[in-house]
Amino acid sequence: MTQSAAGDAGSTTDDGVVYDLGPDCTLDDVDEGDRYLATVNGIVDYGVFVDLSDDVSGLVHESNLEADPAVGDELVVELVEIRDDGDLGFAEADVDPAVETVAVVHGDEVGVDDLTDRVGDTVHLEGDVVQVKQTGGPTVFSVRDGAGVVPCAAFEEAGVRAYPEVGLGDVVRATGAVETRDGAVQLEVDRLVSLRGEAEAEVRERVEAAVAERAAPEDVEPLMEWPAFETLHDDLAAVAERLRRAVLSGRPIRLRHHADGDGMCASVPVQLALERFLAEVHEDPEAPRHLFKRLPSKAPFYEMEDVTRDLNFALEDRERHGQRLPLLFMVDNGSTEEDTPAYRALDQYDVPVVVVDHHHPDPDAVGPLVEEHVNPYLHDEDYRITTGMMCVELARMIDPSLTGDLEHVPAVAGLSDRSKADAMDDYLELAAAAGYDEADLRNIGEALDYAAHWLRYDAGDSLIEDVLNVACDDPERHAKLVEFLADRARRDVDDQLDDAEPHVDHERLDNGAHLYRLDVENHARRFTYPAPGKTTGELHDRKVKETGDPVITIGYGPDFAVLRSDGVRLDIPTMVEELQAEFEGAGVSGGGHLVVGSVKFVSGMREPVVDALVERMADAELDEALRSTLVRDDD
């Protein structure tokens, strides 16, 4: 038995515990400094002999006795010495009767990572409780020791709460037999006791040290040598540590991401990395399914509809399954003032929020409500560093073994979000070396968008993994699926644009840019693919190719406008702020990237709001460098 967590053994305080050895316990089950329940079995001139078990006995010298006990009396003694010849020396300990007495059966003190090799043995395990789940049979306490988390099944009557005094967060010592259930180990509890005082502090310190060591992100070289990305490395490492720590703490993780190509290229690699890490840490094989959820968000911000769903599920899981409240991880979303009402709702329950995003942020609004915020704009970079590029590196910090499956994903993310980053050529070369040409990557992006549209609020885990070709066990199925979905997407886009083109209004702005407007409410198919945002984007791309000039495209409905721009220096978040100040009672909100975004307003104010947008667009400067690029591409 290794050093126990008895803390104050032998002192006159009420801290720590008193151990009551079972009859088959041996010298392997005792340690100097710990306190034990003993029975007097003999009296001599120089003291009394005491038994701790059938095989553990020793002497309490008369100088260490508080009174004159009789044979058969019980004493609490401290083990002060184990002599070379095996004789034991004790001292009587003065303790409060309220101090916990811990029953000890013969067995070793072990860690969670030792249990696989100890099936059938009786052992002791110390750690803190990260979940308490009442089943129709036993009460299952999930206990972590810093190395891992193991279910400890305690039996009373069927469905009756065992050890009701032990709750979430308590430090415990669990004694029992190591058994297997559904191919995984668990501890079948003979005795479970909460530790207090110095005993508790010692275990907490030991667990925290182990968690801190294992939570540290893996040291991996980025896929690309890219100075713009290097500034984000430490921020991503902090997020990786925060997520690994959540896994080691038994805290559920809910990952919310924008339901588009870049959002899925960002979220799926992190999902795979966290699920693998969960499987390593937790002995319960169902932990990856129960403790991680990936959830798409249709809006480009965290809506109140989403947060109320998330909170409701989290509170139900806490009530029904004894889970902690989750950590919320926002991906390709979550950087703007529009996210703050939802964040404030989470703040009522102390739910931590972590954000990795590349949309234009409002750090003053978001900063006080999130624990980590990674965004290229915070380092004087911009949206060209896509969230998918960042999260592939984040996933590798959590699980480097995924690297070979992810080498094409940053290129898919960049093409999906039309990144013009300097590193795009390098990412395309990396994908080509992995077997994907640019046409393959564009098809994957189209297929992801198409699948996300029809999945709506469903994550579609297996389908999306097959489309993206990560964790896919059938490359031929991947290729056929992508070809089918991408072809359907292009067909639906072409049909939509062919019907919409006759209704597109065109004008030349004072700055020379082309402006195209489409009423997507009345002149585009509704409730099908592509949605208004995608329709506007595809129309915009078509016009850019046709003209080779700076182009702005607006797709509008009764109470919204979707904006796309190439070759014009727009600042959509600033425009939104100006419209909010100009039009009282218009309900203006929105944002996005500088040149890609959306605006909402009350329907009765559509005309003045859109006209004001156009006025600002006409005053915007042209980006001659980008204009030259567009002309060359068109040629």
Residue, then its C-alpha position, 0 to 999 in steps of 0.5 A: m500500500t502506497q502512502s495514503a492520504a490520511g493527512d494529520a495521522g497521529s495529531t490531535t486534530d479532527d482532520g484526516v481519517v482513521y483506518d479500520l483494517g480488515p482481518d486479512c490485512t497485512l503490513d503491506d496495508v499500513d504506513e507510518g504516520d497513519r491512524y488506525l483502530a486497534t484492540v488491546n490484546g495484552i498488558v505488560d509493565y512497559g505498555v500494551f499490545v494491540d491488534l489492528s488485524d489478524d496479522v498486524s500487531g504491535l506495542v504502544h509504549e507506556s510513555n505513549l498511552e493516555a490512560d490505562p486500557a484493559v484487554g479488549d478495549e479499542l484505541v485509536v493509535e498512530l503507527v510511529e515506527i516500523r522496525d527493521d525486524g518487522d516489529l511495530g511501534f504505536a502511540e495512542a492518538d487523541v481524535d474527535p469521535a466525528v472523524e471518519t473511520v475508513a474500512v480497509v480490506h487487503g489490497d494495494e493503493v492504485g491509480v486508474d491507469d493501473l486497473t486494467d492489470r488488476v482485474g479480480d484484485t481488491v484495491h484502493l483508489e483515491g480521487d475526486v468525484v466528477q459524476v454521480k449517476q443513479t441507475g436502476g441498479p447501482t449508484v455509479f460514482s465516476v472518480r478521477d485521479g488525474a490519470g483517468v476516470v473510472p466508474c465505481a459501482a456501489f450497490e444498495e437495493a436496486g435503484v436506491r442511492a448508495y452513499p448519499e453523503v458523497g456528492l459531486g466534487d467530493v474527494v473519496r477513497a474507494t475500496g473494492a474489487v476491479e471487475t470488467r463490464d462490457g469490456a471495460v474495467q470498473l471498481e465494484v465498491d465495498r467501501l466509499v468514504s469522503l476524505r476531509g481536512e489534510a487528507e482531502a487537501e493532499v489528494r486534491e493537490r496530487v490530482e491537480a498536479a497530474v491533471a496539469e501535467r496531462a492537460a498540457p497540449e502536445d508539442v507539434e509543428p504546424l503544418m505550414e510555416w506561416p508567420a501570420f499563423e505563428t501569432l495564434h499558436d500560443d492562443l490555440a495551445a491555451v484552448a487545447e489545454r482548456l479542452r483537455r482539462a475539461v476532459l480530465s475533469g469529467r466536464p461535458i463539452r458542447l461544441r457549437h459551430h457555423a453550419d457551413g464548409d469552414g465551420m465543419c472543417a473546423s469542428v469535425p477534426v476537434q470532435l475526433a481529437l476530443e472523442r479519442f482523448l475521452a476514450e483514453v481518459h475514461e474507462d467508461p466506453e460510453a464517455p465519448r458519446h455522453l460527454f461530447k456533442r457537436l451542434p451546428s448553428k444556422a445563424p452566424f452568431y449564437e442565438m437565444e434559441d440555441v442557448t436555451r436548448d443547450l442550457n435545457f439539455a445541460l440542466e436535464d443531464r445534471e439532474r438525470h445523469g449527475q453530470r457537471l454543467p458543460l463547457l461551451f466551445m464556439v467554433d467559426n462563430g461567437s465573436t460578436e456583440e450579437d453573441t453576448p445575450a446568449y453568453r449572459a444566459l450561460d453566465q447565470y450558471d457559470v458555464p465557461v465559454v471558449v471561442v475560436d473564430h475568424h469573423h470580425p470580433d467585438p472584443d470589448a463586448v465578448g471578452p468579459l464573457v469568455e475564458e479564451h478567445v482566439n481570433p486572427y483580428l486580435h493579432d492584426e490579421d484577418y479572415r483569410i486565416t480561416t477557422g478550419m485552418m486554426c482548428v486543424e492545428l488545435a486538433r493536432m495539439i489534442d491528438p497528433s495521431l490525426t495529422g495524416d487524416l487532416e492534411h487536406v482539411p485546411a485547403v477545403a476550409g480555405l476554398s469553402d470560405r474563399s480565403k486569399a491567404d498567402a498560404m493557400d498555395d502551400y495548403l493546396e500543395l499539402a492536399a495534393a501530396a495527400g491525394y486531393d487535387e483542387a477539384d476534389l477539394r472544391n467538390i468536398g466543400e460543395a458536398l459539405d454545404y449541401a449536406a449541412h443544408w439538409l441536416r439542418y440542426d443535426a450534426g450528421d456525424s457519420l455522414i459528414e466524416d465520410v464527406l470530409n474523409v476523416a475517420c472514413d473507413d471506405p475511400e471509395r464510398h467517400a469519393k462516390l458520396v462527394e461526387f453525388l452531393a456536389d453534383r446535386a449542389r451545383r445542379d440546384v445552384d444553377d437552377q436557382l440562379d437561372d430563375a433568379e437572373p432575370h430579376v437581378d437589378h444592376e447599377r454602376l456606383d459612383n466609385g465604379a463598382h457594379l452593384y447587383r440586387l436580388d429580392v431573394e424572398n420573391h425571386a428565388r425558391r424558398f425552403t430549398y437549396p441554396a438558401p438566401g445566403k448561398t444564393t447571394g454568394e453564388l450570384h456574386d461569384r458569377k458576376v465577379k467572373e463575368t465582369g472582372d471588376p469590383v462587384i457588390t451583391i445584395g440579396y434581400g428579403p423582408d427583414f434581412a440583407v445578405l452582402r458580398s463584396d469583391g474589390v471594394r473596401l467595405d467594413i460591414p460591422t462598422m456600417v451596421e453600427e452606423l445604421q443603428a445610430e442613424f435609424e432609431g426603431a429599425g432594429v438593425s443588427g448584424g455583422g460578419h467579415l469586413v466584406v461578407g456579412s448580413v444585416k437584419f432590420v424590421s420589415g417596415m424599414r427595409e427600403p431606407v436601410v438598404d438605400a443607406l447601405v448602398e450610399r455607403m457602398a458607393d463611397a467605399e474605396l476600391d481595392e485596386a490590387l484585388r481588382s487586378t487579381l479579379v481581372r487576371d482570374d477572368d482572363 
